[in-house]
Amino acid sequence: MKKISVVIPAYNEEEIIETTCLRVIQVLDENKYESREIIIVNDGSRDRTHPILKELSESHPDLKVLSFSRNFGHEAATTAGLKYASGDYIFIIDADLQDPPELFPDMIKLMEKSEADLVYGVRKSRKGESGLKKLTSKMFYRAFNLLSDYKFPLDTGDFRLLNRKVLDEFNALKEKKKYVRGLFSWIGFKQIPITYERAPREGGVSKYNYKNLMRLAMDVIFSFSKKPLKIASGVGLFCIFFSLIFLIYILISKAVYAVPGWASITTLIVFFGGVQMFTIGVLGEYLGIIFDEIKGRPEYIVAETLNAEDTIKNNEKSRS
């Protein structure tokens, strides 16, 4: 029998985390997935998420908890869970229950029938979300594909099933600042979609505000594309052409001059300053990514584990 791993990143989910764990366990029980593990990554929660998980882990030995020393972010939490997953089939699902764990058996059947390596969820609808949130999400995915050097499926999240082959390739990636769903598309292999209705949150609130989403969007684009550099060059060329036209206009229209030579000099200074600042900003984003990588700091720090000591030891042994 194939071993099932379920990876669930969680941050400040005290209102829903117990329901999430019990619902996942129920799905695994009903489908007789006896060889299994549920890896909850507590991403430095400041509420009662950890005490609740500690109590649950005492009565459910297949529930393994990794608790970070602080909040490192959703991508780092997902990466940690995947690093220590030992299953043959690995599910990724968020703790908010907007993605239904009841879909697990259908995803496995689809993977086996299609001989696919990865099954990713595509949202037919997004219930409980504002029109602005839905619009910005659609705009992000389409802008991402337009700017990226690679094409990614639209309207997807982290909800997916992958086999061991894909997971091993993912865990072999050395970059620190990961965008998990983007890297799975980059890895390749045979990937197929499964559509579903995304439910509203059953408890708690989303931890992503528009500022965080904008920062994530910028990180993703700069991590997967060199097109911003090309755009900066294009903007520079356009500005040079525009400024030349404007300068000719100034020279012809002498009425614009307050002091001889003032307008043309000001135009050139403002133009070149704008182009330089724009280009430096784009370069700065790429240099920031390089800076984060070369420092060699870990993506996360695990402060405490529950029911996961053997998993960590086996993982370290296999890597050595």
Rosetta blueprint (number, residue, H / E / L):
1 M L
2 K L
3 K L
4 I E
5 S E
6 V E
7 V E
8 I E
9 P E
10 A E
11 Y L
12 N L
13 E L
14 E L
15 E L
16 I L
17 I H
18 E H
19 T H
20 T H
21 C H
22 L H
23 R H
24 V H
25 I H
26 Q H
27 V H
28 L H
29 D H
30 E H
31 N L
32 K L
33 Y L
34 E L
35 S L
36 R E
37 E E
38 I E
39 I E
40 I E
41 V E
42 N E
43 D L
44 G L
45 S L
46 R L
47 D L
48 R L
49 T H
50 H H
51 P H
52 I H
53 L H
54 K H
55 E H
56 L H
57 S H
58 E H
59 S H
60 H L
61 P L
62 D L
63 L E
64 K E
65 V E
66 L E
67 S E
68 F E
69 S L
70 R L
71 N L
72 F L
73 G L
74 H H
75 E H
76 A H
77 A H
78 T H
79 T H
80 A H
81 G H
82 L H
83 K H
84 Y H
85 A L
86 S L
87 G L
88 D L
89 Y E
90 I E
91 F E
92 I E
93 I L
94 D L
95 A L
96 D L
97 L L
98 Q L
99 D L
100 P L
101 P H
102 E H
103 L H
104 F H
105 P H
106 D H
107 M H
108 I H
109 K H
110 L H
111 M H
112 E H
113 K H
114 S H
115 E L
116 A L
117 D L
118 L E
119 V E
120 Y E
121 G E
122 V E
123 R E
124 K E
125 S E
126 R E
127 K L
128 G L
129 E L
130 S L
131 G H
132 L H
133 K H
134 K H
135 L H
136 T H
137 S H
138 K H
139 M H
140 F H
141 Y H
142 R H
143 A H
144 F H
145 N H
146 L H
147 L H
148 S L
149 D L
150 Y L
151 K L
152 F L
153 P L
154 L L
155 D L
156 T E
157 G E
158 D E
159 F E
160 R E
161 L E
162 L E
163 N E
164 R H
165 K H
166 V H
167 L H
168 D H
169 E H
170 F H
171 N H
172 A L
173 L L
174 K L
175 E L
176 K L
177 K L
178 K L
179 Y L
180 V H
181 R H
182 G H
183 L H
184 F H
185 S H
186 W H
187 I H
188 G L
189 F L
190 K L
191 Q E
192 I E
193 P E
194 I E
195 T E
196 Y E
197 E E
198 R E
199 A L
200 P L
201 R L
202 E L
203 G L
204 G L
205 V L
206 S L
207 K L
208 Y L
209 N L
210 Y H
211 K H
212 N H
213 L H
214 M H
215 R H
216 L H
217 A H
218 M H
219 D H
220 V H
221 I H
222 F H
223 S H
224 F H
225 S L
226 K L
227 K H
228 P H
229 L H
230 K H
231 I H
232 A H
233 S H
234 G H
235 V H
236 G H
237 L H
238 F H
239 C H
240 I H
241 F H
242 F H
243 S H
244 L H
245 I H
246 F H
247 L H
248 I H
249 Y H
250 I H
251 L H
252 I H
253 S L
254 K H
255 A H
256 V H
257 Y L
258 A L
259 V L
260 P L
261 G L
262 W H
263 A H
264 S H
265 I H
266 T H
267 T H
268 L H
269 I H
270 V H
271 F H
272 F H
273 G H
274 G H
275 V H
276 Q H
277 M H
278 F H
279 T H
280 I H
281 G H
282 V H
283 L H
284 G H
285 E H
286 Y H
287 L H
288 G H
289 I H
290 I H
291 F H
292 D H
293 E H
294 I H
295 K L
296 G L
297 R L
298 P L
299 E L
300 Y L
301 I L
302 V E
303 A E
304 E E
305 T E
306 L E
307 N L
308 A L
309 E H
310 D H
311 T H
312 I H
313 K H
314 N H
315 N H
316 E H
317 K H
318 S H
319 R H
320 S L
